[in-house]
């Protein structure tokens, strides 16, 4: 699940981006009137999901008069496809986009093809407790009987840590 990181009094916090909604970004709520209200409205931008032929992306959409920037560059034509760890600035406020997901135990969804565990190579049955590695996408059993995901410290196919409480591998750096 994609996130926007925002600095607050307690440090950096991650706001989970909803799958089908547009998330507005603005520095301060617009309470001004006249020209100040127009400037505040122009400072807003939005992050929204885009699905192109099954491939999922996140895009920043900003009005033409916006000062929105991604990694220091203006948002050309009001649209920018985001990549993991992009810095987003809107009206001087900094946020970071992260595509990193956490490993979560879920019932394996039903699929058209048989899925096999990345560790034990046995079939993972639909509805059984499983984890999809958030980095490489390989599925693993994860139950008391078959703790395949947590069996070793890292995924068998990539460097993703397998601790269920591992947390995020990346957070924005402190200033």
QUICORHU-V482778 format. One record per residue. RES is the residue in one small letter. PSI is psi in whole degrees, 0 to 359 (* if undefined). D_CENTER is the distance of its C-alpha to the mean C-alpha in Angstrom with 2 decimals. Layout:
BEGIN
((RES | PSI | D_CENTER) (RES | PSI | D_CENTER))
END
This chain:
BEGIN
((x | 130 | 4.28) (x | 155 | 1.29) (x | 155 | 3.77) (x | 125 | 7.08) (x | 135 | 9.49) (x | 137 | 13.05) (x | 134 | 16.32) (x | 190 | 18.80) (x | 331 | 22.13) (x | 4 | 20.78) (x | 211 | 18.49) (x | 137 | 14.73) (x | 150 | 12.74) (x | 127 | 9.12) (x | 119 | 8.90) (x | 132 | 6.82) (x | 128 | 6.70) (x | 150 | 9.44) (x | 327 | 9.88) (x | 15 | 13.03) (x | 160 | 13.41) (x | 130 | 13.59) (x | 119 | 12.48) (x | 145 | 15.31) (x | 124 | 15.42) (x | 149 | 18.89) (x | 309 | 20.57) (x | 149 | 23.18) (x | 138 | 24.20) (x | 112 | 26.76) (x | 357 | 30.15) (x | 171 | 32.34) (x | 166 | 34.77) (x | 224 | 36.16) (x | 325 | 34.91) (x | 322 | 32.60) (x | 320 | 30.91) (x | 319 | 30.54) (x | 319 | 29.02) (x | 319 | 26.53) (x | 323 | 25.60) (x | 337 | 25.22) (x | 341 | 22.79) (x | 150 | 20.21) (x | 168 | 17.32) (x | 149 | 14.62) (x | 128 | 11.13) (x | 153 | 11.27) (x | 147 | 10.40) (x | 130 | 13.12) (x | 115 | 14.66) (x | 110 | 17.39) (x | 41 | 19.64) (x | 346 | 17.09) (x | 133 | 14.58) (x | 132 | 11.24) (x | 166 | 10.06) (x | 139 | 8.76) (x | 146 | 11.79) (x | 127 | 13.25) (x | 127 | 16.60) (x | 145 | 19.29) (x | 159 | 23.01) (x | 325 | 25.57) (x | 4 | 26.88) (x | 151 | 23.60) (x | 19 | 23.31) (x | 138 | 19.54) (x | 147 | 18.74) (x | 120 | 16.00) (x | 36 | 17.02) (x | 348 | 20.40) (x | 141 | 21.15) (x | 154 | 21.88) (x | 98 | 19.88) (x | 133 | 22.51) (x | 17 | 23.67) (x | 11 | 21.07) (x | 135 | 18.21) (x | 124 | 15.74) (x | 131 | 13.19) (x | 149 | 10.29) (x | 160 | 9.68) (x | 134 | 7.78) (x | 18 | 9.51) (x | 138 | 11.15) (x | 128 | 13.30) (x | 127 | 13.84) (x | 126 | 17.28) (x | 119 | 18.75) (x | 42 | 22.29) (x | 346 | 22.09) (x | 137 | 19.13) (x | 135 | 16.37) (x | 161 | 12.63) (x | 140 | 10.04) (x | 136 | 6.83) (x | 131 | 4.61) (x | 2 | 3.30) (x | 137 | 5.13) (x | 156 | 6.16) (x | 150 | 9.50) (x | 128 | 12.66) (x | 135 | 14.17) (x | 125 | 17.72) (x | 159 | 18.13) (x | 131 | 21.17) (x | 124 | 21.05) (x | 151 | 20.89) (x | 136 | 24.02) (x | 164 | 23.92) (x | 337 | 26.69) (x | 159 | 26.99) (x | 134 | 27.65) (x | 139 | 24.94) (x | 145 | 26.22) (x | 136 | 24.92) (x | 342 | 23.85) (x | 300 | 26.12) (x | 347 | 29.21) (x | 9 | 29.15) (x | 158 | 30.29) (x | 140 | 29.08) (x | 118 | 26.30) (x | 144 | 27.64) (x | 135 | 25.71) (x | 347 | 25.03) (x | 156 | 25.38) (x | 125 | 22.99) (x | 164 | 20.59) (x | 135 | 17.35) (x | 121 | 15.36) (x | 124 | 14.42) (x | 346 | 10.66) (x | 310 | 11.95) (x | 347 | 14.95) (x | 9 | 14.91) (x | 137 | 18.33) (x | 147 | 19.38) (x | 150 | 21.49) (x | 151 | 23.81) (x | 88 | 23.13) (x | 175 | 26.06) (x | 323 | 29.08) (x | 323 | 31.10) (x | 82 | 28.60) (x | 54 | 26.18) (x | 321 | 25.18) (x | 314 | 21.58) (x | 7 | 22.91) (x | 323 | 26.18) (x | 166 | 25.35) (x | 340 | 23.13) (x | 156 | 20.92) (x | 147 | 19.91) (x | 352 | 22.94) (x | 349 | 21.24) (x | 176 | 18.83) (x | 13 | 18.50) (x | 124 | 15.81) (x | 147 | 17.48) (x | 3 | 18.64) (x | 134 | 19.41) (x | 341 | 18.09) (x | 26 | 17.62) (x | 329 | 16.17) (x | 192 | 13.30) (x | 140 | 10.83) (x | 335 | 12.51) (x | 137 | 11.47) (x | 156 | 11.79) (x | 146 | 13.33) (x | 148 | 17.05) (x | 148 | 19.60) (x | * | 21.96))
END
